[in-house]
Amino acid sequence: MSSPLNPPSYSDIADAAERLAGHAVRTPLLRNDVLDERTGARVFVKAECLQRTGSFKFRGAFNRISRMNADEKTRGVMAYSSGNHAQGVAAAARINGTTAKILMPADAPRSKVEGVKFWGGEVVEYDRGTQNREEMGRAIAEAEGRVLVPPYEDPFIIAGQGTAALEASEQMAEAGAVPDVVICPAGGGGLIAGTGLAMLHHHPAARVWAAEPVGFDDFRRSLASGRREINERLTGSVCDAIITPTPGELTWSINSGQLAGGAAVSDDEALAAVAFAWRHLKIVVEPGGAVALAAVLTGRVETRGKTVCVIASGGNVDRAMFARALESL
């Protein structure tokens, strides 16, 4: 990759997988009879909620930070995140011998803030409704000489996230399965960009769908219009992990050409998927990480009679939110 603005390729994902070996968890690909019966499909769930730091974000953060030189590590990294990227960056920074300062929204789940602090990250709060985290992050990085590690607008980040789907493809092959449909949560678009690159390399006939919260379905609307759409609101969903203003410029350049469409699910549907995952898959998934599962359970994406891969992207949920989800049972 000659420029940070160049989109990654499949070979970059394969390279990231080698770099992550021994550091990232090869998370399980789960099956469940109740899920198959309810959907009429053969569904495989990639449990990235069991990844190091509780989400796929560790993959991209480690792939990016592990490539820093000695001088850059001395200066440290700067990031902005609602919580999962924050934890991934904090962990990757510590493992690679550098420091991390991270902008997090004041309403971020306490579990995510505590996760960042566990790894030694310094948290700076901002108001996601009135302040621009990108501008604030760049200003701090420039003032302190830190290396900016964005949540999705970076080819090394995207390539690292794509290793989750590369693993899922390998695991499905081990089970003798070929995916017809792949459904992935979409915020800024880094995970789904890497997912599409990895899956379509091995399974070019597969259809990759974005799953998002209602009211924050900028990818769904962008795919329909052919241009990057902007969400009207910046807050107001239980799916805090995937609330972003608009698809990233770099991620849109990839996703606009490889996604079949988008599906929007309500907060109640996301919470019901959290409860389903706990009851039947025996995993803890946060609402934003459960939207792809919700899209299958609600039929927002047609999957009957098909082989489906669902990405459960994160499990960092506060106790009160998890209790609220279980009330739907």
N, C-alpha and C positions, 0 to 999 in steps of 0.2 A: 504494500500500500504506500504509494509515493506521496500522498497528500491526505490530511485528515478529512478533507471534503470528498474524497473518492469513496464510493460505496464498497463494502467488502464483497468478496466472492466466496464460493463454497470452500476453496482452498484455505481461505483465512479462518473459516470455522474449524476445519480439520487441524490447522496449526494451533488454534486456541485450545482445542481438545487436548492436544499433546502438552501444552503449557499448564493446563488445569489438572492434569493427571496427578493424583496424590494430594491434591488440595481441595477440589470440589467433590461432593458426594455424587456417586452414580445413583440417582434417586430411582425408586421403584416405579414400574409401570403396572398399575393396578387394574384388576378385572372384578366385576361384581355381577352376580346373577340377577339381583333385583334391578339393577340399573339396565341391564340388557332387556329384561322382561318389560320394564316400564317404557323403554324407548323403542323397542323393536329393532335394535341395532346391536352390533358387537362393538362395545365401547372400551377403549383403553384410556386410563387416566394417568398422566405423567405427574407424579406427586412432588413438584418442586417446593411445596411447603415443607418438605423434609430436607431441603438443601441447607448447607451451612448458612447461618444467620437467618434462616427461615424463609428464603425466597431465592428465585433464580438470579437476583441482582448480584450475588457474590461472583457469579461467573464472569460477567462483563467487567466488573470492577477489578477483579484480580487480573484478567487478561490485559487491561489497560495499565494498571499501576505496576505490575511486574516488569513492564518494559521501560520504566523510568531509569535514567542514568543516576549515578551517584550524586551529582550536583542537584538534580531535581528532587531526589529523596531527601536531601538536606533541607530543601526549602519547604517540602510538604505539599499536600494536596488540598484543594478546595472543591466542595461539591454542594449541590442543593437538591433536596429530596423531601417527599412527604414521609419517608421513613425506611422503605426497603432498600433503595439505592444507598441511603445514608448508612445503614448497617453494613451493607456489602462493602462500601468504600472504607468504612472505619476498620473492618476486619482485614481487608486486603492491604490497607496501609500499614497496619501493625505487623502483619505477617511479613511484609516486604521492607520493614525497617524504616518507615517514614511516619509522619503525623498527618492527621486529618482534621480540618475545620469544616463544619457542615451547616448550611442554612436549612432549617426545618420549620414548617408552619406551626404557629402557636397552638393550633388545634390538632396537631399530630397525635395519634394514640400514644399514651404514656409508655406502653410496652416497646414501641419503636424507639422512642427517645432513650429509654433505659438500655436498649440493645446497643445503641451507638456509644453510650457512655461506658458500657462494659468493655468495649474494644478500645477505649481510650480516646474516642473522638470528642472534639469540642463542639458543642451545639450552640448555634446562634439562631434565635427565633425571629420569624417575620410573619406578617399578616398576609395570608394568601389572597384575601379579598381586595386589598388596597396596595400591596407592594409587589414589585416585579423581581422575582427571585433571580432571574437570569442577569439582570442589570446589577443587582446587589452582589451576586456571586462573582461576576467579572471584576467589579470594583475592588472587592476584598482581595481577590487573587492578584490583581495588579499591584495593589498597595503593599501586600506582604510577600510578593514574589512566589506565590504558590502556583502549582500546576492545576488548572481547572479540569475536573473530571466530570463531564456532564452525564445526565442519566440515560441519554439515548442518542444524542447527536454526535456520535463518534464511531468510526468504523471498527475500532478495537472492542468497544462496548458491544456493538451489534454482533460482531463475530463471537464474542464470549457468550452472549445470550443464546445464540444459535446452537451452542453445544447441547443444550437441553433437548432440542428437537432432534439433533443428530443421535443422541443416546436413545430417544424414543423410537426413532426409525430402526436403529439396530436391535432394540428390544422387541419391536413388532416383528422384525424378520426372524428373530429367534423363536417367536411364537407361530411362525408361518403365516403372518397376517400382512396384508397390504392395505394401507389407509386409502379410503375413498374421500373422506372428509377430515380436515384438521381444523380444530377450533381453538383459538388462543385469545386471552385477554389483551386488550389494546389500550394503552395510555398514550405515551409519546410515540410508541411504535417500534421501539428497539427490539423487544422480544419477538413480536410477530414478524418483523423484518428478517431476523435471524432464523426464525422458525420456517418461514416460507423458503428462504434460500436453502436450508438444509433438507427440508421435506421434498421440495420440488426437484432437487437434484437427484434424489433417489426414487421419487414417485411423481413423475411429471404430470400424471393424470389426476392427481389429488386436487381437491378444491380447498383452499385455505380461507377460513372465515375469521373476521375480527368480532370479538364480543366486548360490549361496552355498557355502561349504565345509561338509562334513559336520561336525556338532558345533557349528557356528556358524550354523545355518540358522534363525535366529529369525524371519525374514520368512516362510519357508515354513510354519513351525509356527503363527505368528500368523495367517496367512491361513486355515489350517485350523480354528483355534479361535475366530477372531473377536475376539481380544484380543491385546495386546502380550505376547509370551512372552520369557522371559529365558534366555540361554544358561547352561549349568551351568559352563562354563569361560571364562576370559578370555585364555588363551594355549594354544598347542598346534597351530598350523596353519602351513603354509608361506605361506598367503594372508594375511600380516600386514596388508595394506592394507585389508582389509574385515572385520577382527575387531572387533565391537562388542558390548556386553552385551545390547542390546535395540533394536528399532526406535525412532527418535526420536518424540517425541510429535507434533510438527508433521508430520514426514514420514509417520508412520502415518496421520494424518488424511487425507492425500492418497492414499497407496498402498493403504489398505484398500478404497478405492472404485474403484480403476482397475486393479489387478493381477489377472491370470488365475490365477496360482499361483506356486509356487516350486520350484526344483530344487536339490538338494544334490549336490556332486561331491567325491570324495576328493582328498587331496593328490596321490596318484599320477596321478589323472585330470587335475588342474590342471597338473601338471608335464608330462604328455604333450601337453596343449594348448599349453603354452609351446614345446615342441619342434616341434610341428606348425606353429605360427605362424612360427617361425624357418625351418624347412625349406621351407614352401610359400608363405607370405605374405611372407617376407623382412622380417619385423619382429621386434623384441625386445619381448616382453610379460612382465610379472611374473606370478607365479602368481595373485594376487588379481585382476589385470586380465584373466586368461585364463579365468575360471570360466564366463563366458557361452559362449565358444567350446567349452569342455569339455562344457557341457550339450548342445550340438548334436552334437558328435563322439560322445558316449556314448549319445545318444538319450534322455537324461533329459527333454528336451522333444521332443514329437513334431513333426517338421518335414518329413517326407517328402512331396514333391509340393507344398510351399509355398514362398512367397517370404519370406525371413528376413532380419532386420537384427540383427546381433550387435555389441554395444559391447565393444571391447577397451580397457579404461579406463586402463591405465597400464603403463609399461615400466621402472620404476625397480627393477631387480633386481641384486643383488650377483653378482659373478663366480662364486662358489662355488655359489650357488643355480642360476644359469643352467647351469653345468656339470653339476650334478645333473640338471637337466631334460633336457639333451641326451643323457645316458646312457640315457634311455628309448628312443632311436632304434635 
